[in-house]
Amino acid sequence: MTWQRDPGMPVPSWQGGDLHPGFRERESGRAGALLIGPKFSGAIQWAGRAWPGSDSPGGSAQLQAPWPSKQFLPVVVPVPGPVPLGLPAAPTATPTMGLELYLDLMSQPCRAVYIFAKKNGIPFELRTVELLKGQHYSDAFAQVNPLRKVPALKDGDFTLAESVAILLYLSRKYKTPDHWYPQDLQACARVDEYLSWQHTALRNCCIQVMWQKMMFPVFLGEPVPPETLAATLAELDRCLQLLEDKFLRNQAFLTGSHISVADLVAITELMHPVSAGCQVFESRPKLAAWRQRVEAAVGKDLFQEAHAVVLKAKDLPPADHAMKEKLRPLMQILLK
Amino acid sequence: MGLELYLDLMSQPSRAVYIFAKKNGIPFELRTVEVLKGQHLSKEFLQVNSLHRVPVLKDGDFILTESVAILIYLSIKYQTADYWYPPDLQARARVHEYLGWHADCIRGTFGVSLWTQVMAPLIGAQVPEEKVKRNRAIMDQALQQLEDKFLGDRAFLTGQQLTLADLMALEELMQPVALGYDLFEGRPRLAAWRGRVEAFLGAELCQEAHSPILSILEQAVKKTLPVPPPEAYPNMLLRIAKIP
């Protein structure tokens, strides 16, 4: 299945189309959306406040261009060295790019994709998309992923969003060792089962903990009612118990005796509350042992490298007043 | 014992599994687990799924939860036609891409109306009107994205052929429809897509799978719905509290 370029599609800036800033420093408000997930940001937009820069009042900042279907660029001009997205590059002759991964290591699923690609020696160009600077809202990035989310992949003409889709695509295309996503019917089903469960369970929980325990007080300077935080931490506890009892059980890894993409997805999720100061592993020896095994399997250096950004999140400079105001409707949702 | 599927046709993912198995002629024993009667909390069912949730697959000793995992497992084991879960690298990636977005934006959101209109009142709980309105707005936004980002001008959500993505989506969208919100009205592209999916699955199979949920409002009005047992209340109240 190939995607056809719509002749009516606007020519992107890096192909000589209209130049536009695309990259806006500290685009306040929008920044929060990606870190809190689309489920919450949908709720925010209902709250009636348009994200800054969105075209319609109360409308979705995510749907700025009329995208009748997922489009993609037929070719991409190679830009020298790492360049922040959105800055137009001078159009030149166009050899096709290899694999590009659009990531922000602040985001859990991005870390899983990063670790997977690096561990398996998959050659790629890293395109950093800094969520807290609103870079995911640039028109340039919308060419890669009209849903304006990270992680996103661009492989020649093929663009792909969603971390699970990306992980499975990479594992198949680059023929990574079987244990990552096994061929065996039942072993594979176990991985699918975990990947599905975590998406609607552990993920949101880890995001909420991150925000309530750290981003609110530190970044936004807003207090969180202790009973709210307590309830969120209790939910995290419940998820961790399920992780241990239903998935890990007495196995070395979440879906069996070998590491798989399920473990990568899980560990990167759990590092979110860890970076917020939660003692996720200290009181859970079984999980702590599993973590050691995962780190060893991935490689300590790579693990540290992937988590350097999020582990420094607590040192982020506080948000300015404008950003705080923009994030106010979000706070209500995240503080439920 | 052959393949067993533990399902409740009130549940969207259960319906997707049911329709898939039936459409593909996969032989199975249907084990109905009526969530409204609290059957998902029974000791027997606990042996099958400690998470008290449906759907669950039991294939000999192998027990599997999560509808997506079940659908993929069935498609591979029973070697269903390629289009459901295409072998082509990119086509398959598109299915997973949709399912990832679906988990964030569809799942959970489209199930809320059953809770606000039927389940909460059944146990005497109430959901504030503000939350009901918010849910409607979130659904509308998701439907817009569904139409624009996935369906577009195509016949189906990830291309010109039906896949697991369409089945999962249809069953979620049917939930609010059954609860009185005709979300296909005023959305001709989506309505046309629904028509294509149902035509492909077959009117009879759709009727069979959808009739329990389609009659739920009527049953609620006539007060013929089973009243959930007290042990079901804590989980139900938790679920209600989680509505944003």
Interface residues (C-beta under 8 A of the other chain):
Chain A: M1 T2 G37 P38 K39 F40 G42 A43 Q45 W46 S60 Q62 L63 P66 W67 P68 S69 K70 P146 L147 F158 L160 A161 E162 S163 V164 A165 I166 L168 Y169 R172 K173 L185 Q186 C188 A189 R190 D192 E193 L195 S196 W197 H199 T200 L242 D245 K246 I333 K336
Chain B: S50 L51 F62 L64 T65 E66 S67 V68 A69 I72 Y73 I76 K77 P86 D88 L89 Q90 A91 R92 A93 R94 H96 E97 L99 G100 W101 A103 D104 C105 R107 G108 T109 K133 R134 A137 I138 Q141 A142 Q144 Q145 D148 K149 F150 L151 G152 D153 R154 G159 Q160 P244
